Amino acid sequence: VMLSILVSWFLMVNHKVLMGQKHRSNGKNYQLVLALVFAIEEINRNPHILPNMSLGFDLYTIPDNESNVLESFFFWLLGLEKVIPNYTCRRESKSVAVLLGATRKTSSQTGLLLELYKFPQITFGPFDHALSDPGQFPSLYQMAPRDTSLALCMVSLLLHFHWTWVGLLISEDQKGIQILSDLKREMEQNGVCAAFVKVIPEDTEFSLHLIIESSANVIIIYSDTNFVEELLFAIGQYFMTWKVWVTNSRWQDVSKMKHLILDSSHGMLMFSHYHGEIPGFTELTSTVNPSKFPEDIYLARLWHFCFGSSYSKRDCQTLENCPQNASWEWVPEYVFDMSLREESYNIYNAVYAVAHTLHEMLLQLVDTPKMGNEEGLLFSPWQVISLNIFFKLTLDEKMKLETEYVIHSFWNFPEGLSYIVKVGNFSPYAPHGQQLSLQEDLIEWSIGFTQTPRSVCTETCGPGFRKSPQEGKAACCFNCHPCPENEISNETDMDQCVKCPDHQYANTERNQCLQRSVTFLAYQDPLGMALACTAVCLSVLTSAVLGVFVRHQHTPIVKANNRALSYILLISLTFCFLCSLLFIGPPNTATCTLQPIAFGLVFTVAVSTVLAKTVTVILAFKVTAPGRRMRRLLVSGAPNFIIPSCSLIQLTLCGVWLGTSPPFVDSDTHSEHGHIIITCNKGSVTAFYCGLGYLGSLALGTFMVAFLARNLPDTFNEAKFLTFSMLVFCSVWLTFLPVHHSTKGKVMVAVEVFSILASSAGLLGCIFAPKCYVILLKPHSCSLHGFRDRTLCGSNKPS
């Protein structure tokens, strides 16, 4: 037996658009009716769902004024023109469920009312957490998915285009407050800042000065009401074409602004839930005409508006009375949308959910006594509620915590020809970094942007710079400072610069670490080569002087002032020149250890020898008085004990130095840019200065003794040369100390070598140059005649 089961549907259709005489018709909401009809006809043709039964529907419209919503429902429930609660003149209703419209206010008002009559309600509008409260709405079900990942989707889009400075316009409702909290959390985690946040109550005029004065070029608008359309319409009047609008809903009433040419809505990016396709639905929407639905006065009026035909029932009941070549594909999208809308998809699924629920009830009643009346089996709304198996087919989708999104771009070409183009999608289940997929070539930006817009508080800090926060401003507002020395930043907008490793150095741009080259005072360097050649030449010269003295050892000038001391001094000076070679070349453990020993000992021997020669001069002068104690000191060779005594002290200091903290090979990465200088670390600085201080004290004492002997008779004029040589020696090392502290790396080593060579050369030149001059150039001065004249040759006393 065929039974008609009527399901009452309340579709949120714009009453003024479809019924008014002064407003143009709008066919966008008519697609919801087509989705309803298509689903019911498909189910009625399916023998596996509700066999021997047919689904039907009642269609009602709800006016724009939400204060009349309850009144409309009372007319449907009671069948009266006047509202009399709990009284009805209608026959027993066959309606078992109600499909509600797109706004939360409508659903919440009707939900409370229909709960009193035990009617199950299904909403096809956006998901609302308030309507999911089982305490207030136990019989209300929502088909739309949750917006749990919308904030992540929007922030991913901002990061893709490097937009870090955006404005937020949020409607003041529960969903708006929730999405604002989610947006702030995601933006904070990803370094995106809000230029301004404005929460706008519904039905409230909004001042545009906040948007106009803001430096943000990207504005996010979130609302599930007509707030988006009204706001953008007001913005369009200001021709604010330099902003990019990002919104959560596909803009519906674009016909309001079709008179604007390339207005501010052009390039707007819109997010909507991803939904599947309905097979065959596109063919229905493209071929539907009044002849297929002759009783549908809404379709007839819409047909008349679009194609100019009559909209009376008699005139367009057949195709002969309608335009033969008319097609909805000719109609602009703002009049009749051919693409499947999310609400239509939800309606389609809702019809199947009701059908499967009734089919399940039918199976459970097979083994029970027949219920109903003489007309056949009849389901009551309370039975559907008690069964509670709505969304059986969409249970898995409801269990999902996140949903996928489709991103559309709004094109508004001249003369109001608008297009909504899919430009990308977002899947929260994709791997990180691949969740967002965009076709940027399909995005048309607003007027004024010749390329991808920029929306930042501060332009990015390029490589080589770091961000410095501006006090009292958002984190996206900052200053850019160059990286310090030997630190780099190889990415944009780095908070801190990274220090290069010790074996690397920062290039001039401070964006890359380069490998340092190892260097030291090498023989191949011009400076090292010059110092080495000088040391070798001076040591050869000293050896030549020694040879001259040995060859002329019997002359009075060589015998004077202890010939053996002269030999010792010349040999020590030769080693002084040669020890400077230990400072040149690649440092190693052996050279670093020998440097303080060789330097300290040979210079101590040289200086102590000068001291012994000076004491010898003084004693020789005092010997002229017979019987004095000085004669016994001179004859006993007491000055010869000065050298080993002074050298033993220096040797002890060097032994303590090497035993406690010996020198070692070290690397200097700071003295020369781009180089690692291999040097010998002194080890114990205290031991180094103790040895140097002892040598300096010995030199100063020698200088003072020689200074006291400077006025001796000309016969013993070597005292003057000793005084002058120690003056040069002390001057060199007094100059060495400040210069040594002010230089680093190879230059410091070069200063040490130069000081060794200069001080040694001072001793050699001041003491032995005059004697060599006399021996080589004036040999007659050292003859017997010269000896008698007691000139430069000195006395005839035994040496």
C-alpha positions in Angstrom: 0.0 0.0 0.0 1.5 3.3 -1.0 1.4 5.7 1.9 2.3 9.4 1.7 4.6 10.5 4.6 4.8 14.2 4.7 7.9 15.9 6.0 7.5 19.6 6.8 10.4 21.8 5.7 11.0 25.3 6.8 13.6 26.8 4.3 15.2 30.1 5.1 14.2 31.9 1.9 14.3 35.7 1.5 10.7 36.6 1.6 11.2 40.0 0.1 13.2 38.7 -2.8 10.8 36.0 -3.9 7.4 37.4 -2.9 7.8 41.2 -3.0 6.7 43.3 -5.9 9.4 46.0 -5.5 12.4 43.7 -5.2 14.2 41.9 -7.9 14.0 38.1 -7.7 17.0 36.2 -6.4 17.3 32.5 -7.3 20.2 31.6 -5.0 18.0 30.2 -2.3 15.9 28.3 -4.9 18.8 25.8 -5.2 17.8 24.7 -1.6 14.4 23.7 -2.9 15.9 21.9 -5.8 18.2 19.9 -3.5 15.1 19.0 -1.4 13.1 17.9 -4.4 16.0 16.0 -6.0 16.7 14.0 -2.8 13.0 13.1 -2.3 12.6 12.0 -5.9 15.8 9.9 -5.7 14.6 8.2 -2.5 11.2 7.5 -3.9 12.8 5.8 -6.9 15.0 3.6 -4.7 13.2 0.3 -3.9 15.6 -0.4 -1.1 14.6 2.6 1.1 11.1 2.8 2.4 9.6 0.3 -0.1 5.9 0.8 -1.0 6.1 4.3 0.5 6.7 7.8 -0.8 8.1 10.9 0.7 6.5 14.2 0.4 7.1 17.7 1.7 5.5 20.9 2.6 7.4 24.1 1.8 7.1 27.2 3.8 9.0 30.5 3.7 10.2 32.5 6.7 10.2 36.3 6.4 13.3 38.4 6.9 11.9 39.8 10.1 12.9 37.2 12.7 10.2 38.5 15.1 7.6 36.9 12.9 9.3 33.5 12.8 7.2 32.0 15.7 4.0 33.5 14.2 4.7 31.6 10.9 5.3 28.4 12.8 2.0 28.8 14.7 0.2 29.2 11.3 1.7 25.9 10.2 1.1 24.0 13.4 -2.5 25.3 14.0 -3.8 25.9 10.5 -5.3 29.2 11.6 -4.8 32.8 10.5 -4.9 33.8 14.2 -2.6 32.3 16.7 -4.5 30.3 19.3 -2.0 28.2 21.3 -2.9 24.5 21.8 -5.8 24.6 19.4 -5.7 23.4 15.8 -8.3 23.0 13.1 -6.1 21.0 10.9 -6.5 17.3 10.2 -4.0 15.0 11.8 -0.6 16.0 10.6 1.5 13.6 8.7 4.7 15.6 9.2 7.3 13.9 11.2 10.3 16.3 11.0 11.2 19.9 10.4 14.2 21.2 8.4 15.2 24.6 9.7 17.0 27.5 8.1 20.4 29.0 8.1 20.6 31.3 11.1 21.1 30.5 14.8 18.3 32.8 16.0 15.7 31.1 13.8 16.9 27.6 14.9 17.0 28.5 18.5 13.5 30.1 18.6 11.8 27.4 16.6 13.7 24.6 18.4 12.3 25.6 21.8 8.8 25.8 20.3 8.9 22.5 18.4 10.3 20.7 21.4 7.0 21.3 23.1 5.3 19.5 20.3 7.9 16.7 20.1 9.0 17.5 16.6 12.6 16.5 15.6 14.4 19.4 13.9 17.4 19.3 11.5 19.3 22.5 10.7 21.3 22.8 7.5 23.0 26.1 8.4 26.4 26.6 9.9 27.2 24.5 13.0 26.5 26.3 16.3 27.8 25.1 19.6 24.8 26.6 21.4 22.4 24.5 19.4 24.3 21.3 20.4 23.3 21.6 24.0 21.2 18.5 24.7 19.6 20.2 27.7 18.0 23.0 25.7 17.6 21.3 22.3 17.4 17.5 22.8 15.6 17.0 19.5 17.6 19.4 17.3 20.3 18.0 15.0 22.9 19.9 12.9 24.1 18.7 9.6 27.0 21.2 9.1 30.5 20.2 10.3 32.3 22.0 13.1 34.6 25.0 12.4 37.4 23.5 14.6 40.2 24.1 12.0 39.0 27.4 10.4 41.4 29.5 12.5 44.3 27.2 11.5 43.2 27.4 7.8 43.1 31.2 7.9 46.5 31.5 9.6 48.0 29.1 7.1 46.8 31.4 4.3 48.3 34.4 6.1 51.7 32.6 6.5 51.6 31.5 2.9 51.5 35.1 1.7 53.7 36.3 4.6 50.9 38.5 6.0 51.8 39.2 9.6 49.8 42.4 10.2 46.0 41.9 9.8 42.8 43.4 11.2 40.0 41.4 12.7 36.3 42.2 12.4 34.3 39.7 14.4 30.5 39.5 15.0 29.5 39.6 18.6 28.0 36.2 19.1 29.1 32.9 20.6 30.7 31.6 17.4 32.4 34.9 16.9 33.9 34.9 20.3 35.1 31.3 19.9 36.7 31.9 16.5 38.4 35.1 17.9 39.9 33.1 20.7 41.1 30.4 18.2 42.5 33.0 15.8 44.4 34.8 18.5 46.0 31.5 19.7 47.0 30.4 16.2 48.3 33.9 15.3 50.4 34.1 18.4 51.9 30.7 17.8 52.9 31.6 14.2 54.1 35.1 14.7 51.1 36.9 13.2 49.9 40.1 14.9 46.5 41.8 15.0 46.6 45.4 13.8 43.2 45.9 15.5 40.4 43.7 16.8 36.8 44.9 16.6 33.9 42.9 17.9 30.8 44.3 16.4 27.3 43.6 17.8 24.6 42.6 15.3 22.3 45.4 14.0 24.9 48.0 14.9 26.4 50.6 12.6 30.1 50.3 12.3 32.5 53.2 11.7 35.0 52.6 8.9 37.6 54.9 10.3 39.3 52.1 12.1 39.8 50.2 8.8 40.8 53.3 6.8 43.4 54.5 9.3 44.9 51.0 9.8 48.1 50.1 8.0 47.0 46.5 7.7 46.2 45.6 4.1 44.5 42.3 5.0 41.2 42.3 7.0 39.6 39.1 8.3 35.8 39.2 8.7 33.9 36.5 10.5 30.2 36.3 10.7 27.3 33.9 10.0 24.8 36.7 9.4 24.2 39.4 6.8 26.8 41.4 8.6 29.4 40.6 6.0 27.3 41.8 3.1 26.3 45.0 4.9 29.8 45.8 5.9 31.3 45.2 2.5 28.5 47.2 0.9 29.4 50.1 3.2 33.1 49.7 2.4 32.4 49.6 -1.3 30.9 53.1 -1.0 34.3 54.4 0.1 36.0 52.6 -2.9 38.5 51.0 -0.4 40.2 49.0 -3.1 43.6 48.7 -1.3 42.4 46.1 1.2 42.3 42.3 0.9 39.2 40.8 2.6 39.3 37.3 4.0 35.9 35.9 5.2 34.4 32.7 6.3 31.2 32.7 4.2 30.5 32.8 0.5 29.1 36.2 -0.2 25.5 35.8 -1.2 23.9 39.1 -2.1 26.4 40.4 -4.6 23.7 42.0 -6.7 23.6 44.9 -4.2 27.0 46.0 -5.5 26.9 45.0 -9.2 26.7 48.7 -10.2 30.2 49.2 -8.8 33.0 48.5 -11.3 35.9 46.6 -9.9 35.0 47.6 -6.4 36.6 46.7 -3.1 35.1 43.2 -3.1 37.2 42.2 -6.0 39.8 39.7 -4.9 38.1 38.8 -1.7 39.1 35.3 -0.4 36.3 33.1 1.1 36.4 29.9 3.1 33.7 27.3 3.0 33.5 23.7 4.1 34.5 21.0 1.7 31.6 18.9 0.6 31.1 16.2 -2.0 29.1 16.3 -5.2 25.5 15.1 -5.7 25.5 12.9 -8.9 22.9 14.3 -11.4 22.2 17.4 -9.4 24.0 19.7 -11.8 22.0 18.4 -14.8 18.8 19.2 -12.8 19.8 22.8 -12.0 20.8 23.4 -15.6 17.5 22.1 -17.2 14.9 23.0 -14.6 12.1 25.2 -16.0 8.5 26.0 -15.1 7.2 23.2 -17.3 8.8 20.6 -15.0 7.3 22.2 -11.9 4.0 23.8 -13.2 2.7 24.4 -9.6 5.8 26.2 -8.5 5.0 29.9 -8.7 8.4 30.9 -7.4 10.2 29.3 -10.3 7.8 30.9 -12.8 8.5 34.3 -11.4 12.2 33.7 -11.4 12.0 32.5 -15.0 10.1 35.6 -15.9 12.7 37.8 -14.2 15.6 36.1 -16.0 14.1 35.5 -19.5 11.2 37.8 -19.7 8.4 35.2 -20.1 5.1 35.2 -18.3 5.0 33.7 -14.9 1.3 32.7 -14.9 0.6 29.0 -14.5 -1.4 28.7 -17.7 1.2 30.5 -19.9 4.2 28.4 -18.9 2.9 25.0 -18.2 4.4 23.6 -21.4 7.7 24.2 -23.1 5.8 25.8 -26.0 4.9 28.7 -23.9 8.4 29.1 -22.4 11.6 30.2 -24.2 13.0 27.2 -26.1 16.6 28.1 -25.9 16.7 29.5 -22.4 19.4 28.1 -20.0 20.4 28.9 -16.5 24.0 29.0 -17.6 23.3 32.4 -19.1 22.1 33.8 -15.8 24.7 35.6 -13.7 25.8 33.8 -10.6 24.3 36.3 -8.2 20.9 35.5 -9.7 21.1 31.7 -10.0 24.1 29.8 -8.7 24.8 26.6 -10.8 27.5 25.3 -8.4 26.4 23.2 -5.5 26.2 25.1 -2.3 27.1 23.7 1.1 23.6 24.3 2.4 22.1 22.3 -0.5 24.5 19.4 0.2 23.4 19.5 3.9 19.8 19.4 2.8 20.4 16.4 0.6 22.1 14.5 3.4 19.3 15.5 5.9 16.7 14.0 3.6 18.6 10.8 3.5 19.1 10.8 7.3 15.3 11.1 7.8 14.6 8.5 5.2 17.0 6.0 6.8 15.6 6.7 10.2 12.0 6.0 9.0 13.3 2.9 7.2 14.8 1.7 10.4 11.6 2.3 12.3 9.7 0.4 9.6 12.0 -2.6 10.1 11.4 -2.6 13.9 7.6 -2.5 13.4 7.5 -5.5 11.2 7.1 -7.9 14.1 4.8 -5.6 16.1 1.0 -5.1 15.7 0.2 -2.7 13.0 0.0 0.9 14.1 -1.8 3.6 12.3 -5.3 4.4 11.0 -7.5 3.3 8.2 -5.3 5.2 5.7 -2.3 3.0 6.5 0.8 3.1 8.6 1.6 6.5 10.2 4.7 7.6 12.0 4.5 10.1 14.8 7.2 12.7 15.4 7.7 11.5 19.0 8.5 8.0 17.6 11.2 9.4 15.5 12.7 11.2 18.5 12.5 8.1 20.6 14.3 6.1 18.0 17.1 8.7 17.9 19.1 7.3 15.0 19.4 10.5 13.0 22.7 11.0 11.1 23.3 7.3 10.9 25.0 7.8 7.5 26.9 10.9 8.7 28.0 9.6 12.1 31.6 9.2 11.0 31.7 12.8 9.7 30.2 14.1 12.9 32.9 12.3 14.9 35.6 14.1 13.1 37.2 16.9 15.1 38.3 18.8 12.1 36.9 19.4 8.6 38.4 20.3 5.2 37.9 23.7 3.6 37.7 25.1 0.1 39.1 28.6 -0.7 37.3 30.7 -3.3 38.2 34.0 -4.8 35.6 36.6 -5.7 36.0 38.2 -9.2 33.9 41.3 -9.8 34.4 42.4 -13.4 32.8 45.5 -15.0 29.1 45.8 -15.1 28.7 43.6 -12.0 29.5 40.3 -13.7 30.8 38.4 -10.7 32.4 35.0 -10.4 33.4 32.8 -7.5 36.5 30.8 -8.5 38.0 28.0 -6.5 41.6 28.8 -5.9 42.7 26.2 -3.2 41.8 23.9 -0.4 43.0 23.1 3.1 43.1 19.7 4.7 44.1 19.4 8.4 44.8 15.7 7.9 47.6 16.3 5.4 51.3 16.3 6.6 52.5 19.5 8.1 53.5 22.0 5.5 51.3 20.4 2.9 47.9 21.2 4.4 47.3 24.3 2.3 47.2 24.1 -1.5 46.7 27.2 -3.6 46.6 28.1 -7.3 47.9 31.7 -7.0 47.5 32.3 -10.8 43.7 32.2 -10.3 43.7 34.8 -7.6 42.7 38.3 -8.7 43.9 40.9 -6.2 42.1 44.1 -5.5 42.7 47.3 -7.5 46.0 48.9 -6.6 47.9 45.7 -6.2 50.0 44.8 -9.2 51.5 41.8 -7.4 50.9 39.9 -4.2 49.9 42.4 -1.5 52.1 43.0 1.5 50.6 43.4 4.9 53.3 43.8 7.6 53.9 46.2 10.4 57.6 46.4 9.7 59.4 45.2 6.6 61.3 42.1 7.0 64.9 42.1 8.4 67.0 40.5 5.7 70.0 38.3 6.3 72.7 39.9 8.3 70.2 41.7 10.5 68.2 40.8 13.6 64.9 42.0 15.0 64.8 44.3 17.9 61.3 44.8 19.5 59.8 48.2 19.7 58.8 49.1 23.2 55.0 49.2 23.7 54.1 47.7 20.3 53.2 44.3 18.9 55.8 41.7 18.3 55.4 42.2 14.5 56.6 45.8 14.9 60.3 45.9 15.3 63.6 47.5 14.3 66.4 45.9 12.3 69.9 45.9 13.7 73.1 44.5 12.1 74.5 41.4 13.6 77.5 41.9 15.9 81.0 41.0 14.8 81.5 37.3 14.0 77.7 36.6 14.2 75.4 36.0 11.3 71.7 35.6 10.4 71.1 33.7 7.2 67.3 34.0 7.3 64.8 36.8 7.3 63.3 38.1 10.6 65.6 36.3 12.9 65.3 37.2 16.6 68.9 36.5 17.4 72.1 36.3 15.4 74.1 33.1 15.5 77.7 33.1 16.5 80.1 31.5 14.0 82.2 28.6 15.3 85.8 29.3 16.3 87.1 27.8 13.1 84.8 30.0 11.0 84.2 33.8 10.6 81.3 36.0 9.4 81.6 37.5 6.0 81.1 41.2 5.4 77.3 40.9 4.8 77.0 38.9 8.1 74.9 36.3 6.4 77.3 33.4 6.1 80.1 31.8 8.1 83.3 31.2 6.1 86.1 28.8 6.9 89.1 30.5 8.5 92.6 30.0 7.1 95.3 28.9 9.5 98.2 31.4 9.7 101.2 32.1 11.8 104.4 34.1 11.4 105.8 31.9 8.7 109.1 32.1 6.9 107.2 32.6 3.6 105.6 35.8 4.9 107.5 39.0 4.0 107.7 40.0 7.6 108.8 36.6 8.8 111.3 36.3 6.0 112.8 39.7 6.8 113.1 38.9 10.5 114.6 35.5 9.8 117.1 37.0 7.3 118.0 39.7 9.8 118.6 37.2 12.6 120.8 35.0 10.4 122.8 37.9 9.1 123.3 39.3 12.7 124.3 35.9 14.0 126.8 35.5 11.1 128.1 39.0 11.8 128.5 38.2 15.4 130.4 35.0 14.5 132.6 37.1 12.2 133.3 39.5 15.1 134.2 36.5 17.3 136.6 35.3 14.5 138.2 38.8 14.4 138.7 38.8 18.1 140.1 35.3 18.1 142.5 36.2 15.3 143.6 39.3 17.1 143.5 37.8 20.5 147.0 39.0 21.4 146.4 42.6 20.7 146.0 44.9 23.6 142.5 46.0 22.6 141.3 42.4 22.7 143.1 41.6 25.9 141.6 44.6 27.6 138.6 43.9 30.0 139.0 40.2 30.1 139.2 38.5 26.7 137.3 35.4 27.8 134.3 37.6 28.8 134.3 39.1 25.3 134.2 35.6 23.8 131.3 34.6 26.1 129.4 37.7 25.2 129.8 37.2 21.5 128.8 33.6 21.7 125.7 34.5 23.8 124.8 37.2 21.4 125.0 34.7 18.5 122.5 32.5 20.3 120.4 35.5 21.1 120.0 36.1 17.4 119.4 32.5 16.6 116.8 32.0 19.4 114.6 34.5 17.6 114.2 31.8 14.9 112.2 29.7 17.4 109.4 32.4 17.2 109.2 32.1 13.4 107.5 29.1 11.6 104.6 26.8 12.7 104.5 26.6 16.5 104.7 23.2 18.0 105.2 21.8 21.5 109.0 21.7 21.2 109.4 25.3 19.9 106.8 26.6 22.5 108.8 25.0 25.3 112.2 26.1 24.0 111.2 29.7 23.5 111.2 30.8 27.2 114.2 28.7 28.1 116.4 29.9 25.2 115.3 33.5 25.5 115.7 33.7 29.3 119.0 31.9 29.5 120.9 33.4 26.6 119.9 37.0 27.5 120.7 36.4 31.1 124.1 35.2 30.1 124.6 38.2 27.8 123.5 40.7 30.3 125.4 39.1 33.2 128.5 39.0 30.9 128.1 42.8 30.4 127.8 43.2 34.1 131.0 41.1 34.6 132.8 43.2 32.1 131.7 46.4 33.8 132.8 45.1 37.2 136.1 44.1 35.6 136.6 47.7 34.3 135.9 49.1 37.8 138.2 46.7 39.5 140.9 47.3 37.0 140.7 51.0 37.7 140.9 50.4 41.4 143.9 48.1 41.1 146.1 51.1 40.4 146.3 51.6 44.1 148.7 48.7 45.4 147.8 46.6 48.3 144.1 47.2 48.0 141.5 44.5 48.4 140.3 45.2 44.9 143.5 43.7 43.5 142.8 40.4 45.2 139.3 40.3 43.8 140.6 41.0 40.3 143.4 38.4 40.6 141.1 35.8 42.0 138.7 36.1 39.0 135.7 37.1 41.2 133.8 38.7 38.2 133.7 35.4 36.5 131.3 34.1 39.1 128.6 36.7 38.2 127.6 34.8 35.0 126.9 31.4 36.5 125.2 32.9 39.6 122.8 35.1 37.5 122.2 32.3 35.0 121.3 29.8 37.8 118.6 32.1 39.1 117.1 32.4 35.6 117.3 28.7 35.1 115.5 28.1 38.4 112.7 30.5 37.3 112.4 28.7 34.0 112.2 25.3 35.7 109.4 26.5 38.0 107.6 27.9 35.0 107.9 24.7 33.0 106.9 22.6 36.0 103.8 24.5 37.0 102.2 25.9 33.8 104.4 25.4 30.7 103.7 27.2 27.4 101.5 25.3 24.9 100.3 25.7 21.3 97.2 27.9 21.1 95.0 29.3 18.4 93.9 32.9 18.2 90.6 33.5 16.3 90.1 37.1 17.1 93.2 39.0 16.2 92.8 38.8 12.4 89.6 38.7 10.5 89.1 35.4 8.6 92.2 33.8 10.1 93.1 31.4 12.8 96.5 32.4 14.2 98.6 29.6 15.7 100.7 31.0 18.6 102.5 29.8 21.7 100.5 30.5 24.8 102.7 31.7 27.6 101.0 29.4 30.0 101.6 31.0 33.4 101.5 34.8 32.9 103.0 35.2 36.4 106.0 33.1 35.5 106.4 34.9 32.2 106.6 38.3 33.9 108.7 37.0 36.7 111.4 35.8 34.2 111.0 39.0 32.2 111.2 41.1 35.4 114.3 39.4 36.6 116.0 40.0 33.3 114.9 43.6 33.3 116.2 44.1 36.9 119.5 42.5 35.9 119.7 44.8 32.9 118.8 47.8 35.0 121.5 47.0 37.6 124.1 46.5 34.9 123.2 49.9 33.4 123.5 51.6 36.7 126.9 50.0 37.4 128.1 50.9 33.9 126.8 54.4 34.4 128.9 54.8 37.5 132.0 53.7 35.5 131.4 56.0 32.6 133.9 58.7 33.8 136.9 56.4 34.0 140.1 57.5 32.1 140.1 57.2 28.4 142.5 54.3 28.6 139.6 52.2 29.8 136.9 53.8 27.5 135.0 50.5 27.1 133.0 51.6 30.2 131.3 54.3 28.1 130.4 51.7 25.4 129.0 49.4 28.0 126.9 52.2 29.5 125.5 53.1 26.1 124.8 49.5 25.1 122.8 48.9 28.3 121.0 52.2 27.7 119.9 50.9 24.2 119.1 47.4 25.7 116.9 48.9 28.4 115.2 51.3 26.0 114.3 48.5 23.6 112.7 46.3 26.3 110.9 49.2 28.0 109.4 50.0 24.6 108.5 46.3 24.1 106.2 46.1 27.1 103.4 48.5 26.0 103.8 47.5 22.4 103.5 43.8 23.3 100.2 44.5 25.1 98.7 46.5 22.3 99.3 44.0 19.5 97.8 40.6 18.8 98.6 37.6 16.6 101.4 37.6 14.2 102.3 41.2 14.9 102.8 40.4 18.6 105.2 37.6 17.7 107.0 39.9 15.2 107.4 42.5 18.0 109.0 39.9 20.3 111.4 38.9 17.5 112.2 42.5 16.7 112.9 43.3 20.4 115.2 40.3 20.6 117.1 41.4 17.5 117.2 45.1 18.4 118.4 44.6 21.9 121.0 42.0 20.8 122.2 44.3 18.0 122.5 47.1 20.5 124.9 45.2 22.6 126.8 44.0 19.6 127.1 47.4 18.0 127.8 49.5 21.0 130.4 47.3 22.6 132.2 45.6 19.6 131.8 48.0 16.7 134.4 50.5 18.0 136.9 47.7 18.7 136.4 46.2 15.3 136.9 49.6 13.8 140.2 50.0 15.5 141.4 46.4 14.8 140.4 46.4 11.1 140.8 50.0 10.0 143.4 51.4 12.3 145.7 48.5 13.2 148.6 51.0 13.8 146.8 52.2 16.8 147.4 48.9 18.5 151.2 48.9 17.8 153.8 49.5 20.3 153.8 53.2 19.6 150.1 53.3 20.1 150.4 51.3 23.2 153.0 53.8 24.6 150.7 56.7 23.7 148.0 54.8 25.7 145.3 55.5 23.1 142.5 53.2 22.1 144.6 50.1 22.6 144.4 50.2 26.3 146.9 49.3 28.9 149.6 46.6 28.9 148.3 44.9 31.9 147.6 41.3 31.7 144.2 40.4 30.6 
